[in-house]
Amino acid sequence: MEDQQTYLGVTFDKRMTWKQHITSAEAKARRKLNIMRKLAGTKWGANEQILKSVYQGNVRPHLEYGSNAWMTAAKSHHQTLDKVQNQALRIITGAMKSTPIKSMEDITNIPPLGKRRECKAMIQATKYQCSQDHPMNSRLKQLSSGRLKRSSFTLETRALQRKHQEALPKYKEHIVFTKNNTPCEEKFGNVTILTSVPLITTRDEQTSNVKKILTMSMLEEQYPSETWVRVYTDGSATNATTNGGAGIYIKYPNGDQQSEAIPTGLHSSNYKAEEEAITHDAHSIKNKIDDTSQVVFLTDALSVLQALKNDKLPQLQQALYNIKSLTTVIQWIPSHCGVWGNEQADRLAKKWC
């Protein structure tokens, strides 16, 4: 038995007082306040806009995270968090302790935390009401028994909706969820995305030599060099975060070879460089071959391919859509196992690191 447990960053206690969660949130926020103090106390001093951005992006999220769950906490707990915002307002404005809080809120255009909690709760309640299949939809429609003296999300949002009834829209459009049964590949035309190599496992139980043999065997069987254009792409960055570079090595069926090294920016990560490598070559490959060609992009960036399948890379998705007239495959291959083309692309990418 546990007196408290944390789920998704929100700490539940057995009496649902939310004291532990709010205490933890306050401590995290106060640690971040030190950043604002140091910025404001430097020789030149950060201006109000910078300090406001730091507060809204680094401090306030700790004061609001999961507020729909703990909005029923005691008023004294809410005031604990309000005091943190009040200190932040003084740092932003440079005001003294005697300055009215309302004046600082007006100057900075930062509303009270309580108002923001109410707004978030009403938005969440409206989402539930518009989602007919959501379990909370029926909860919000049911009458409360009043058996418990403690408030709840349902009671709080009903009270807020009554209070702001005139300002709320009269009609709520229901959210309809549809399932897309179309395979991901069809969205790119003739482009197929493959994230595995037969017999190669994702665990490190196979040696590099075994992975190389299995990969080369797969390439010769599925993408023979006599009929397929093989495009090896790779991305690299210094310490995986800066000075990114993309490497591209192409081998054509007639034996011609082409290589290219592209800088992807000072603040480019390995992931971004990998994405840029595939995107760049998808844009340029159509002008290098005719429409009857078969092209296979070979990359060791498994995370990029997974993100592409999940519609998280719109620029790369558009680039692949533009070459839908070609028969195209994006094939994952294991990294650093001695595949010649992959090693060449890796060497080209590291020219910019």
PEMORA-V509600 format. One record per residue. N is the residue number from 1. RES is the residue in one small letter. SS is DSSP state (2 for helix, 1 for strand, 0 for the rest). PSI is psi in whole degrees, 0 to 359 (999 if undefined). OMEGA is omega in whole degrees, -180 to 180 (none if undefined). Layout:
n=N res=RES ss=SS psi=PSI omega=OMEGA
n=N res=RES ss=SS psi=PSI omega=OMEGA
//
This chain:
n=1 res=m ss=0 psi=137 omega=179
n=2 res=e ss=0 psi=140 omega=177
n=3 res=d ss=0 psi=337 omega=179
n=4 res=q ss=1 psi=153 omega=-179
n=5 res=q ss=1 psi=144 omega=-179
n=6 res=t ss=1 psi=128 omega=176
n=7 res=y ss=1 psi=124 omega=178
n=8 res=l ss=0 psi=37 omega=175
n=9 res=g ss=0 psi=1 omega=179
n=10 res=v ss=1 psi=126 omega=-177
n=11 res=t ss=1 psi=121 omega=178
n=12 res=f ss=1 psi=133 omega=173
n=13 res=d ss=1 psi=163 omega=-170
n=14 res=k ss=0 psi=337 omega=178
n=15 res=r ss=0 psi=4 omega=178
n=16 res=m ss=0 psi=43 omega=176
n=17 res=t ss=0 psi=341 omega=179
n=18 res=w ss=0 psi=14 omega=-177
n=19 res=k ss=2 psi=313 omega=-177
n=20 res=q ss=2 psi=319 omega=-180
n=21 res=h ss=2 psi=315 omega=-177
n=22 res=i ss=2 psi=324 omega=176
n=23 res=t ss=2 psi=317 omega=179
n=24 res=s ss=2 psi=318 omega=179
n=25 res=a ss=2 psi=320 omega=179
n=26 res=e ss=2 psi=316 omega=-179
n=27 res=a ss=2 psi=317 omega=179
n=28 res=k ss=2 psi=317 omega=-178
n=29 res=a ss=2 psi=320 omega=-179
n=30 res=r ss=2 psi=326 omega=176
n=31 res=r ss=2 psi=322 omega=179
n=32 res=k ss=2 psi=335 omega=177
n=33 res=l ss=2 psi=331 omega=180
n=34 res=n ss=2 psi=329 omega=176
n=35 res=i ss=2 psi=316 omega=180
n=36 res=m ss=2 psi=320 omega=-180
n=37 res=r ss=2 psi=319 omega=-180
n=38 res=k ss=2 psi=322 omega=178
n=39 res=l ss=2 psi=319 omega=-179
n=40 res=a ss=2 psi=336 omega=-175
n=41 res=g ss=0 psi=6 omega=178
n=42 res=t ss=0 psi=170 omega=-175
n=43 res=k ss=0 psi=314 omega=-178
n=44 res=w ss=0 psi=332 omega=178
n=45 res=g ss=0 psi=131 omega=177
n=46 res=a ss=0 psi=146 omega=-179
n=47 res=n ss=0 psi=175 omega=-175
n=48 res=e ss=2 psi=321 omega=-177
n=49 res=q ss=2 psi=320 omega=179
n=50 res=i ss=2 psi=314 omega=180
n=51 res=l ss=2 psi=322 omega=178
n=52 res=k ss=2 psi=319 omega=179
n=53 res=s ss=2 psi=320 omega=178
n=54 res=v ss=2 psi=318 omega=180
n=55 res=y ss=2 psi=312 omega=-176
n=56 res=q ss=2 psi=330 omega=-177
n=57 res=g ss=2 psi=337 omega=-173
n=58 res=n ss=2 psi=335 omega=-176
n=59 res=v ss=2 psi=307 omega=-175
n=60 res=r ss=2 psi=325 omega=178
n=61 res=p ss=2 psi=325 omega=178
n=62 res=h ss=2 psi=328 omega=-178
n=63 res=l ss=2 psi=345 omega=-174
n=64 res=e ss=2 psi=347 omega=-173
n=65 res=y ss=0 psi=127 omega=179
n=66 res=g ss=0 psi=22 omega=-175
n=67 res=s ss=2 psi=334 omega=178
n=68 res=n ss=2 psi=333 omega=179
n=69 res=a ss=2 psi=314 omega=-173
n=70 res=w ss=2 psi=17 omega=179
n=71 res=m ss=0 psi=344 omega=180
n=72 res=t ss=0 psi=5 omega=179
n=73 res=a ss=0 psi=164 omega=-178
n=74 res=a ss=0 psi=153 omega=-179
n=75 res=k ss=2 psi=325 omega=-180
n=76 res=s ss=2 psi=326 omega=177
n=77 res=h ss=2 psi=319 omega=178
n=78 res=h ss=2 psi=321 omega=-180
n=79 res=q ss=2 psi=331 omega=176
n=80 res=t ss=2 psi=318 omega=179
n=81 res=l ss=2 psi=325 omega=179
n=82 res=d ss=2 psi=324 omega=-179
n=83 res=k ss=2 psi=327 omega=178
n=84 res=v ss=2 psi=316 omega=178
n=85 res=q ss=2 psi=321 omega=180
n=86 res=n ss=2 psi=321 omega=177
n=87 res=q ss=2 psi=321 omega=179
n=88 res=a ss=2 psi=321 omega=179
n=89 res=l ss=2 psi=322 omega=179
n=90 res=r ss=2 psi=323 omega=178
n=91 res=i ss=2 psi=318 omega=-178
n=92 res=i ss=2 psi=314 omega=-175
n=93 res=t ss=2 psi=342 omega=-175
n=94 res=g ss=0 psi=21 omega=-176
n=95 res=a ss=0 psi=162 omega=178
n=96 res=m ss=0 psi=170 omega=-178
n=97 res=k ss=0 psi=333 omega=-178
n=98 res=s ss=0 psi=354 omega=-179
n=99 res=t ss=0 psi=131 omega=179
n=100 res=p ss=0 psi=138 omega=-179
n=101 res=i ss=2 psi=318 omega=-178
n=102 res=k ss=2 psi=322 omega=-180
n=103 res=s ss=2 psi=318 omega=180
n=104 res=m ss=2 psi=324 omega=177
n=105 res=e ss=2 psi=321 omega=180
n=106 res=d ss=2 psi=319 omega=-179
n=107 res=i ss=2 psi=316 omega=-177
n=108 res=t ss=2 psi=349 omega=-176
n=109 res=n ss=0 psi=37 omega=176
n=110 res=i ss=0 psi=113 omega=-177
n=111 res=p ss=0 psi=161 omega=177
n=112 res=p ss=0 psi=150 omega=179
n=113 res=l ss=2 psi=325 omega=-180
n=114 res=g ss=2 psi=318 omega=179
n=115 res=k ss=2 psi=320 omega=179
n=116 res=r ss=2 psi=323 omega=177
n=117 res=r ss=2 psi=317 omega=179
n=118 res=e ss=2 psi=317 omega=-180
n=119 res=c ss=2 psi=315 omega=179
n=120 res=k ss=2 psi=319 omega=-180
n=121 res=a ss=2 psi=319 omega=-180
n=122 res=m ss=2 psi=323 omega=177
n=123 res=i ss=2 psi=316 omega=-180
n=124 res=q ss=2 psi=319 omega=179
n=125 res=a ss=2 psi=321 omega=179
n=126 res=t ss=2 psi=322 omega=177
n=127 res=k ss=2 psi=317 omega=178
n=128 res=y ss=2 psi=318 omega=-178
n=129 res=q ss=2 psi=333 omega=179
n=130 res=c ss=2 psi=349 omega=179
n=131 res=s ss=0 psi=97 omega=-173
n=132 res=q ss=0 psi=331 omega=-177
n=133 res=d ss=0 psi=357 omega=-178
n=134 res=h ss=0 psi=137 omega=-180
n=135 res=p ss=2 psi=328 omega=-179
n=136 res=m ss=2 psi=345 omega=179
n=137 res=n ss=2 psi=313 omega=179
n=138 res=s ss=2 psi=328 omega=178
n=139 res=r ss=2 psi=320 omega=-179
n=140 res=l ss=2 psi=338 omega=179
n=141 res=k ss=2 psi=335 omega=-176
n=142 res=q ss=0 psi=153 omega=175
n=143 res=l ss=0 psi=142 omega=180
n=144 res=s ss=0 psi=140 omega=-178
n=145 res=s ss=0 psi=332 omega=-179
n=146 res=g ss=0 psi=14 omega=-178
n=147 res=r ss=0 psi=323 omega=-179
n=148 res=l ss=0 psi=140 omega=178
n=149 res=k ss=0 psi=335 omega=-178
n=150 res=r ss=0 psi=144 omega=179
n=151 res=s ss=0 psi=178 omega=180
n=152 res=s ss=0 psi=170 omega=178
n=153 res=f ss=2 psi=319 omega=-179
n=154 res=t ss=2 psi=311 omega=-179
n=155 res=l ss=2 psi=319 omega=-178
n=156 res=e ss=2 psi=314 omega=-178
n=157 res=t ss=2 psi=327 omega=176
n=158 res=r ss=2 psi=318 omega=179
n=159 res=a ss=2 psi=319 omega=179
n=160 res=l ss=2 psi=321 omega=180
n=161 res=q ss=2 psi=324 omega=176
n=162 res=r ss=2 psi=321 omega=-178
n=163 res=k ss=2 psi=322 omega=-177
n=164 res=h ss=0 psi=30 omega=-174
n=165 res=q ss=0 psi=320 omega=-176
n=166 res=e ss=0 psi=330 omega=-177
n=167 res=a ss=0 psi=343 omega=-177
n=168 res=l ss=0 psi=149 omega=178
n=169 res=p ss=0 psi=146 omega=-178
n=170 res=k ss=0 psi=332 omega=-176
n=171 res=y ss=0 psi=133 omega=177
n=172 res=k ss=0 psi=121 omega=-180
n=173 res=e ss=0 psi=129 omega=-178
n=174 res=h ss=0 psi=141 omega=178
n=175 res=i ss=0 psi=126 omega=-180
n=176 res=v ss=0 psi=122 omega=179
n=177 res=f ss=0 psi=131 omega=178
n=178 res=t ss=0 psi=145 omega=180
n=179 res=k ss=0 psi=130 omega=179
n=180 res=n ss=0 psi=109 omega=-179
n=181 res=n ss=0 psi=1 omega=-179
n=182 res=t ss=0 psi=127 omega=178
n=183 res=p ss=0 psi=150 omega=-177
n=184 res=c ss=2 psi=323 omega=-174
n=185 res=e ss=2 psi=329 omega=-176
n=186 res=e ss=2 psi=336 omega=180
n=187 res=k ss=2 psi=341 omega=-179
n=188 res=f ss=2 psi=15 omega=-178
n=189 res=g ss=0 psi=241 omega=-178
n=190 res=n ss=0 psi=14 omega=-177
n=191 res=v ss=1 psi=128 omega=178
n=192 res=t ss=1 psi=137 omega=-179
n=193 res=i ss=1 psi=121 omega=-179
n=194 res=l ss=1 psi=126 omega=-174
n=195 res=t ss=0 psi=22 omega=179
n=196 res=s ss=0 psi=160 omega=174
n=197 res=v ss=0 psi=132 omega=-179
n=198 res=p ss=0 psi=132 omega=176
n=199 res=l ss=0 psi=353 omega=177
n=200 res=i ss=0 psi=127 omega=180
n=201 res=t ss=0 psi=158 omega=179
n=202 res=t ss=0 psi=345 omega=178
n=203 res=r ss=0 psi=165 omega=-177
n=204 res=d ss=0 psi=36 omega=-178
n=205 res=e ss=0 psi=351 omega=180
n=206 res=q ss=0 psi=143 omega=179
n=207 res=t ss=0 psi=163 omega=179
n=208 res=s ss=2 psi=324 omega=-179
n=209 res=n ss=2 psi=320 omega=179
n=210 res=v ss=2 psi=317 omega=179
n=211 res=k ss=2 psi=321 omega=180
n=212 res=k ss=2 psi=314 omega=-178
n=213 res=i ss=2 psi=315 omega=-180
n=214 res=l ss=2 psi=322 omega=-180
n=215 res=t ss=2 psi=314 omega=180
n=216 res=m ss=2 psi=323 omega=177
n=217 res=s ss=2 psi=317 omega=178
n=218 res=m ss=2 psi=319 omega=-179
n=219 res=l ss=2 psi=317 omega=-178
n=220 res=e ss=2 psi=327 omega=-179
n=221 res=e ss=2 psi=315 omega=-173
n=222 res=q ss=2 psi=329 omega=-177
n=223 res=y ss=0 psi=67 omega=-178
n=224 res=p ss=0 psi=138 omega=-175
n=225 res=s ss=0 psi=342 omega=180
n=226 res=e ss=0 psi=339 omega=-175
n=227 res=t ss=0 psi=348 omega=-177
n=228 res=w ss=1 psi=142 omega=170
n=229 res=v ss=1 psi=119 omega=-179
n=230 res=r ss=1 psi=121 omega=-179
n=231 res=v ss=1 psi=108 omega=178
n=232 res=y ss=1 psi=128 omega=179
n=233 res=t ss=1 psi=148 omega=178
n=234 res=d ss=1 psi=157 omega=178
n=235 res=g ss=1 psi=148 omega=-179
n=236 res=s ss=1 psi=155 omega=179
n=237 res=a ss=1 psi=151 omega=178
n=238 res=t ss=1 psi=124 omega=-176
n=239 res=n ss=0 psi=24 omega=177
n=240 res=a ss=0 psi=9 omega=-175
n=241 res=t ss=0 psi=339 omega=-174
n=242 res=t ss=1 psi=161 omega=177
n=243 res=n ss=1 psi=61 omega=-177
n=244 res=g ss=1 psi=154 omega=177
n=245 res=g ss=1 psi=146 omega=178
n=246 res=a ss=1 psi=135 omega=179
n=247 res=g ss=1 psi=135 omega=-178
n=248 res=i ss=1 psi=127 omega=177
n=249 res=y ss=1 psi=122 omega=-175
n=250 res=i ss=1 psi=134 omega=175
n=251 res=k ss=1 psi=121 omega=-177
n=252 res=y ss=0 psi=157 omega=-179
n=253 res=p ss=0 psi=332 omega=-179
n=254 res=n ss=0 psi=3 omega=178
n=255 res=g ss=0 psi=347 omega=178
n=256 res=d ss=0 psi=151 omega=179
n=257 res=q ss=1 psi=152 omega=179
n=258 res=q ss=1 psi=138 omega=179
n=259 res=s ss=1 psi=153 omega=-178
n=260 res=e ss=1 psi=138 omega=176
n=261 res=a ss=1 psi=126 omega=-173
n=262 res=i ss=1 psi=130 omega=174
n=263 res=p ss=1 psi=139 omega=-179
n=264 res=t ss=1 psi=7 omega=173
n=265 res=g ss=1 psi=157 omega=-179
n=266 res=l ss=0 psi=321 omega=-176
n=267 res=h ss=0 psi=37 omega=-179
n=268 res=s ss=0 psi=135 omega=177
n=269 res=s ss=0 psi=173 omega=174
n=270 res=n ss=2 psi=315 omega=-178
n=271 res=y ss=2 psi=312 omega=-179
n=272 res=k ss=2 psi=320 omega=179
n=273 res=a ss=2 psi=320 omega=177
n=274 res=e ss=2 psi=315 omega=179
n=275 res=e ss=2 psi=316 omega=-179
n=276 res=e ss=2 psi=323 omega=-179
n=277 res=a ss=2 psi=312 omega=-179
n=278 res=i ss=2 psi=318 omega=-179
n=279 res=t ss=2 psi=314 omega=-179
n=280 res=h ss=2 psi=315 omega=-177
n=281 res=d ss=2 psi=331 omega=176
n=282 res=a ss=2 psi=326 omega=178
n=283 res=h ss=2 psi=324 omega=-171
n=284 res=s ss=2 psi=340 omega=-172
n=285 res=i ss=2 psi=330 omega=-176
n=286 res=k ss=2 psi=329 omega=-180
n=287 res=n ss=2 psi=352 omega=-176
n=288 res=k ss=0 psi=342 omega=-176
n=289 res=i ss=0 psi=168 omega=179
n=290 res=d ss=0 psi=171 omega=-173
n=291 res=d ss=0 psi=349 omega=-180
n=292 res=t ss=0 psi=358 omega=-176
n=293 res=s ss=0 psi=155 omega=174
n=294 res=q ss=1 psi=129 omega=-174
n=295 res=v ss=1 psi=135 omega=174
n=296 res=v ss=1 psi=123 omega=173
n=297 res=f ss=1 psi=124 omega=-178
n=298 res=l ss=1 psi=117 omega=-176
n=299 res=t ss=1 psi=149 omega=176
n=300 res=d ss=0 psi=10 omega=-177
n=301 res=a ss=0 psi=80 omega=-178
n=302 res=l ss=2 psi=320 omega=-178
n=303 res=s ss=2 psi=326 omega=178
n=304 res=v ss=2 psi=317 omega=180
n=305 res=l ss=2 psi=321 omega=178
n=306 res=q ss=2 psi=320 omega=177
n=307 res=a ss=2 psi=323 omega=178
n=308 res=l ss=2 psi=318 omega=178
n=309 res=k ss=2 psi=330 omega=-179
n=310 res=n ss=0 psi=17 omega=176
n=311 res=d ss=0 psi=37 omega=-179
n=312 res=k ss=0 psi=2 omega=-179
n=313 res=l ss=0 psi=77 omega=-174
n=314 res=p ss=2 psi=325 omega=-179
n=315 res=q ss=2 psi=317 omega=177
n=316 res=l ss=2 psi=322 omega=179
n=317 res=q ss=2 psi=318 omega=179
n=318 res=q ss=2 psi=321 omega=179
n=319 res=a ss=2 psi=321 omega=179
n=320 res=l ss=2 psi=326 omega=178
n=321 res=y ss=2 psi=327 omega=-178
n=322 res=n ss=0 psi=342 omega=179
n=323 res=i ss=0 psi=28 omega=-177
n=324 res=k ss=0 psi=343 omega=178
n=325 res=s ss=0 psi=341 omega=178
n=326 res=l ss=0 psi=153 omega=171
n=327 res=t ss=1 psi=107 omega=-170
n=328 res=t ss=1 psi=139 omega=176
n=329 res=v ss=1 psi=136 omega=170
n=330 res=i ss=1 psi=112 omega=-172
n=331 res=q ss=1 psi=127 omega=173
n=332 res=w ss=1 psi=140 omega=172
n=333 res=i ss=0 psi=152 omega=-180
n=334 res=p ss=0 psi=149 omega=-177
n=335 res=s ss=0 psi=155 omega=171
n=336 res=h ss=0 psi=45 omega=176
n=337 res=c ss=0 psi=9 omega=174
n=338 res=g ss=0 psi=9 omega=176
n=339 res=v ss=0 psi=122 omega=-169
n=340 res=w ss=2 psi=308 omega=-177
n=341 res=g ss=2 psi=321 omega=179
n=342 res=n ss=2 psi=321 omega=178
n=343 res=e ss=2 psi=324 omega=178
n=344 res=q ss=2 psi=315 omega=179
n=345 res=a ss=2 psi=322 omega=179
n=346 res=d ss=2 psi=319 omega=179
n=347 res=r ss=2 psi=321 omega=180
n=348 res=l ss=2 psi=320 omega=-179
n=349 res=a ss=2 psi=325 omega=-176
n=350 res=k ss=2 psi=358 omega=177
n=351 res=k ss=2 psi=334 omega=-176
n=352 res=w ss=2 psi=358 omega=-177
n=353 res=c ss=0 psi=999 omega=none
//
